[in-house]
Amino acid sequence: MAADLQGKRVAILAADGVERVELKQPREALDRAGAQTEVLSIHDGEIKARKNDLDEAGTFTVDGLVADASVGDYDALLLPGGTVNPDQLRVDTDAVSFVRDFVESGKPVAAICHGPWTLIEAGVAAGRTLTSFPSIRTDLRNAGADVVDQDVVVDKNLITSRSPDDLPAFSEAIVSQLAGTPTKEEEKS
C-alpha cells in the first residue's frame, strides 16, 4: 500500500455502536499513507465503539458534526459498520444528505459490513455492484444493487466490503482509489 496521500482529507462518518476495527484499521492505513482523517458524527464529544456488536470497545473522539461538514472539504468518505452505527446514521437527515452528496460528487466512498445501509437510505445503491455483510444483502438487492460475494468491490467511486475479515483488501482499495493507483487485484487483470 505504498501511496502518498499528503494533502488528502478523509471524512469518517460514524455514530455510537461503530465496529471499532472497521474504523480503526482503514483509518490507520490512510494515516500511514499520509492522509488526514477526521471523525464526523451526529453528536459531538465521543462515540462509543463495539467489538462484534456486543462488547464495549472504547471510544473515538468526534472531530466535527456532519451537520456542519461540507463534501468540498474532503477527498473521500469512509462508512464503517457495526449494526447500531449505520442504523443511527440512516435516520439522520444530515448524515444521509452528506452521504448522497458525497457519492454524487464522484469522490471515493468506502463502506464495509453494515455501512452500506446508509448508501441505501441515501438512494445511491441502485444500479451499482456492491457487497456487504450477508444479513443486509437482501436490503441492497431491494434497493436495486447488484450484490456479489467478494472481499472488496470497486464500482466507480463506491468501494464496499463484507466484514472485518476483509479489512486488508478494503483498506488497500481505499488507499489505492484515493491515490489513483490500481490495487493488487486490478494489477492482475
Secondary structure, 3 states (H helix, E strand, C coil): CCCCCCCCEEEEECCCCEEHHHHHHHHHHHHHCCCEEEEEECCCCEEEEEECCCEEEEEEECCEEHHHCCHHHCCEEEECCCCHHHHHHCCCHHHHHHHHHHHHHCCCEEEECCCHHHHHHCCCCCCCEECCCHHHHHHHHHCCCEECCCCEEEECCEEEECCHHHHHHHHHHHHHHHHCCCCHHHHHC
